[in-house]
Amino acid sequence: MLNQPFPIEITSDAFEQLRKLKERKGLATSLIRIGVKGGGCSGLEYVLRLDDTERADDLVGGDASLRVVCDPKSAKFLAGSKLVWTGNLLTGGFKFENPNAERSCGCGTSFTPKRV
């Protein structure tokens, strides 16, 4: 675990939904992994999943009720992002507000990173 600040702000509503997801699955030790991977229609696809393994280089956030981790490579693309819970009936769910995205796909699951 690296001693660095967690790169993603998680709103209280989103954190509560993540915690409920973990509880519904009945997993006492699982954590939430946030990251990116190559793919999607815009180049990089957001990753948000339950995971059982915390890696030595992971950045760690959350609290005693739920650990949230992000690998350092993904952190570069997600730094300054906010994970929100939209909660509406038609398009409800988790949404990334990412200042590092030059553009995003229509459904919001992938993005093209800004050129540096």
C-alpha positions as CSV (number, residue, x, y, z in Angstrom):
1,M,0.0,0.0,0.0
2,L,1.5,3.3,-1.1
3,N,1.3,6.3,1.3
4,Q,-0.4,8.6,-1.2
5,P,-3.8,10.3,-1.2
6,F,-6.6,8.4,-2.9
7,P,-6.9,9.9,-6.4
8,I,-10.8,9.7,-6.7
9,E,-13.4,11.5,-4.6
10,I,-16.3,9.2,-3.9
11,T,-19.5,11.0,-2.9
12,S,-21.3,9.8,0.2
13,D,-24.2,8.4,-1.9
14,A,-21.8,6.5,-4.2
15,F,-19.9,5.1,-1.2
16,E,-23.1,3.9,0.5
17,Q,-24.2,2.1,-2.7
18,L,-20.7,0.5,-3.0
19,R,-21.1,-0.7,0.6
20,K,-24.6,-2.1,-0.1
21,L,-23.2,-3.9,-3.1
22,K,-20.6,-5.6,-1.0
23,E,-23.2,-6.5,1.6
24,R,-25.6,-7.9,-1.0
25,K,-22.9,-10.2,-2.2
26,G,-22.3,-11.4,1.3
27,L,-18.6,-10.8,1.1
28,A,-16.9,-9.9,4.4
29,T,-13.4,-9.4,3.1
30,S,-13.9,-8.1,-0.5
31,L,-12.9,-4.7,-1.5
32,I,-13.8,-2.4,-4.4
33,R,-11.3,-1.9,-7.2
34,I,-11.6,1.3,-9.3
35,G,-9.4,1.7,-12.4
36,V,-9.2,1.8,-16.1
37,K,-8.3,-0.6,-18.9
38,G,-7.9,-0.4,-22.6
39,G,-11.1,-0.7,-24.5
40,G,-14.6,0.7,-24.9
41,C,-15.6,2.9,-27.7
42,S,-13.4,5.9,-26.6
43,G,-10.1,4.2,-25.8
44,L,-10.1,3.6,-22.0
45,E,-12.9,1.9,-20.1
46,Y,-13.7,2.5,-16.4
47,V,-13.3,-0.5,-14.1
48,L,-15.5,-0.8,-10.9
49,R,-15.6,-4.2,-9.4
50,L,-15.4,-6.4,-6.3
51,D,-11.9,-7.8,-5.7
52,D,-10.3,-10.0,-3.1
53,T,-6.7,-9.0,-3.6
54,E,-5.0,-5.8,-2.5
55,R,-1.7,-5.3,-4.3
56,A,1.4,-3.9,-2.6
57,D,1.4,-0.8,-4.9
58,D,-2.4,0.0,-4.6
59,L,-3.6,3.3,-3.5
60,V,-6.2,2.8,-0.7
61,G,-9.3,4.8,0.2
62,G,-12.5,4.1,2.0
63,D,-13.0,3.4,5.6
64,A,-13.3,0.5,8.1
65,S,-16.6,-0.6,6.5
66,L,-15.2,-0.7,2.9
67,R,-11.8,-0.5,1.4
68,V,-11.5,1.0,-2.1
69,V,-8.3,0.5,-4.1
70,C,-6.8,1.9,-7.3
71,D,-3.6,0.8,-9.1
72,P,-1.0,3.6,-9.7
73,K,-1.3,3.4,-13.5
74,S,-5.1,3.9,-13.4
75,A,-4.6,6.7,-10.8
76,K,-2.8,8.8,-13.5
77,F,-6.0,8.8,-15.6
78,L,-8.4,9.2,-12.7
79,A,-6.7,11.8,-10.6
80,G,-9.1,14.5,-9.6
81,S,-12.2,12.4,-10.7
82,K,-15.4,12.0,-8.7
83,L,-17.5,8.9,-8.5
84,V,-21.1,9.7,-8.1
85,W,-24.3,7.7,-7.7
86,T,-27.0,9.1,-10.0
87,G,-29.9,7.2,-8.5
88,N,-32.5,8.0,-11.2
89,L,-34.7,5.2,-12.5
90,L,-33.8,5.2,-16.2
91,T,-30.0,5.8,-16.2
92,G,-29.2,5.3,-12.5
93,G,-25.9,3.9,-11.4
94,F,-22.4,4.9,-10.9
95,K,-20.9,7.7,-13.0
96,F,-17.3,9.0,-13.2
97,E,-16.9,12.8,-13.5
98,N,-13.4,12.8,-14.9
99,P,-11.5,16.1,-15.6
100,N,-8.8,14.0,-17.5
101,A,-11.3,13.0,-20.2
102,E,-11.1,14.8,-23.5
103,R,-14.3,13.1,-24.5
104,S,-16.5,10.3,-23.3
105,C,-18.7,7.8,-25.0
106,G,-22.5,8.3,-24.9
107,C,-23.1,5.8,-22.1
108,G,-20.2,7.1,-20.0
109,T,-18.4,3.8,-19.6
110,S,-15.3,4.8,-21.5
111,F,-13.3,7.9,-22.3
112,T,-10.5,9.4,-24.4
113,P,-7.8,10.9,-22.1
114,K,-6.6,14.4,-22.6
115,R,-3.3,14.8,-24.4
116,V,-0.5,16.1,-22.2
